[in-house]
Amino acid sequence: MDKFSLDATDIRILSAVQKHGQLSKTKLAEIVNLSPTPCWARLTKLKAAGFIRGYHADVALDRVCDFTQVVVTVSLTHHRKSDFDRFEGHIRKLDEVTECIATGGGMDYVMKVFTPSLAAFQELMETLLAAELGIDRYMTYIVTRHVKSSQPNLSGLAARSGN
């Protein structure tokens, strides 16, 4: 099953699990408006084809502990494949970096970083600079509050892309 073979029912199933996480066979079928057995068979095929990477809880981190969240933009000195590979390989190993995207334009990467404190964040950045990853410059943006955090509207995206 590739992305072009998804039909409207598949999109409804993916949207339901994206919004609600793991659901019982009956509840998923009810949301998708399909009988339970064929709905579950489709979900199984979607999982097997790699459309569902996993299920996650939206934890209220601020209720669990104190933390500092920082958005960091990074520009590398050189732009060879080996430079990108070295940087990305190092970043993948860091628990503090929860998201890292490669971008086109003025900066090469945008990262979300969570640390226990601002001092811990600064230590992390010093460690990154000392690791000789080819960082030319970086800019930091301290997160003061969350205004919106959500998943993309899967049905809307799929409809606009012709699926």
C-alpha positions in Angstrom: 0.0 0.0 0.0 1.7 3.2 -1.1 0.5 6.7 -0.4 -1.4 6.9 -3.7 -3.5 3.8 -3.0 -5.1 5.2 0.1 -8.9 5.8 -0.2 -11.2 8.0 1.8 -11.8 5.2 4.4 -8.1 4.7 4.9 -7.7 8.4 5.5 -10.6 8.3 8.0 -8.9 5.5 9.9 -5.6 7.3 10.0 -7.2 10.5 11.1 -9.0 8.6 13.9 -5.9 7.0 15.3 -3.9 10.2 14.9 -6.5 12.1 16.9 -7.5 9.4 19.5 -4.5 7.0 19.6 -5.2 3.3 20.1 -8.9 2.5 20.0 -10.9 -0.6 20.5 -12.1 -2.3 17.3 -15.7 -1.2 18.0 -14.9 2.4 18.8 -12.7 2.8 15.7 -15.3 1.2 13.5 -17.9 3.6 14.9 -15.7 6.7 14.3 -14.9 5.6 10.8 -18.4 4.5 10.0 -17.4 1.0 8.9 -18.2 -2.4 10.4 -15.6 -3.6 12.9 -14.0 -6.6 11.0 -13.2 -4.8 7.8 -12.2 -1.7 9.7 -9.7 -3.7 11.8 -8.4 -5.5 8.7 -7.7 -2.1 7.1 -6.0 -0.8 10.2 -3.8 -4.0 10.3 -2.8 -3.4 6.6 -2.1 0.3 7.3 0.2 -0.7 10.2 2.0 -3.4 8.2 2.6 -0.9 5.4 4.2 1.5 7.8 1.6 4.3 7.8 1.3 4.2 11.6 4.7 4.6 13.3 3.4 4.3 16.9 1.0 5.6 19.5 2.0 8.3 21.9 0.5 10.1 25.0 0.3 13.9 25.1 1.9 14.3 28.6 1.4 17.6 30.5 5.2 18.0 31.0 4.7 21.2 33.0 2.8 19.1 35.6 5.6 16.6 35.8 8.7 18.8 36.2 10.3 22.1 35.7 12.1 22.5 32.3 13.3 25.0 29.8 12.3 24.6 26.2 14.4 26.3 23.5 14.0 26.5 19.8 17.5 26.5 18.1 18.4 27.3 14.5 21.7 26.0 13.3 23.8 26.8 10.3 26.7 24.6 9.3 30.0 26.0 8.0 30.1 23.5 5.1 27.3 21.9 3.1 28.7 18.6 2.0 26.7 15.4 2.6 29.3 14.2 5.1 28.9 17.5 7.1 25.1 17.0 7.3 25.5 13.3 8.1 27.9 14.0 10.9 25.7 16.6 12.5 22.5 14.6 12.1 24.1 11.4 13.5 25.2 13.3 16.6 21.8 15.0 17.1 19.9 11.7 16.9 21.8 10.5 20.0 20.7 13.5 22.2 17.6 13.0 24.3 17.4 16.7 24.9 16.7 17.3 21.2 13.2 16.2 20.7 12.8 17.4 17.1 15.2 18.4 14.4 14.2 19.4 10.9 16.5 20.2 8.0 15.5 23.4 6.2 16.3 25.3 3.1 17.0 29.0 3.2 19.1 30.9 5.8 19.5 28.1 8.4 20.2 24.4 7.9 18.3 23.1 10.9 15.6 24.0 13.4 15.6 22.0 16.7 13.4 21.8 19.7 15.4 21.3 22.9 14.2 20.4 26.4 16.5 20.7 29.4 16.0 21.0 33.1 17.3 24.6 33.1 18.8 27.4 31.0 22.2 26.5 32.4 21.8 22.9 31.3 20.9 24.1 27.8 24.0 26.3 27.7 26.1 23.2 28.7 24.5 21.2 25.9 25.3 23.9 23.3 28.9 24.1 24.6 29.1 20.3 24.2 27.8 20.5 20.6 30.3 23.2 19.7 33.2 21.2 21.3 32.1 18.1 19.3 33.3 19.8 16.1 30.2 19.2 14.2 30.8 22.1 11.8 28.4 24.5 13.4 29.0 28.0 12.0 26.3 29.8 14.0 23.2 29.2 16.0 20.4 31.3 17.3 18.3 30.4 20.4 14.7 31.3 21.1 13.5 30.6 24.6 9.9 29.3 24.6 7.8 31.4 27.0 4.4 29.7 26.4 2.7 27.3 24.0 0.1 28.9 21.8 -0.8 25.9 19.6 0.5 22.4 19.3 -1.4 19.9 17.1 -1.0 17.4 14.3 -1.8 18.4 10.7 -5.4 17.8 9.5 -4.8 14.6 7.6 -8.1 14.6 5.8 -7.6 18.2 4.6 -4.0 17.5 3.4 -5.0 14.3 1.6 -8.0 16.0 -0.1 -5.8 18.9 -1.3 -3.1 16.6 -2.6 -5.5 14.6 -4.7 -5.6 11.4 -2.5 
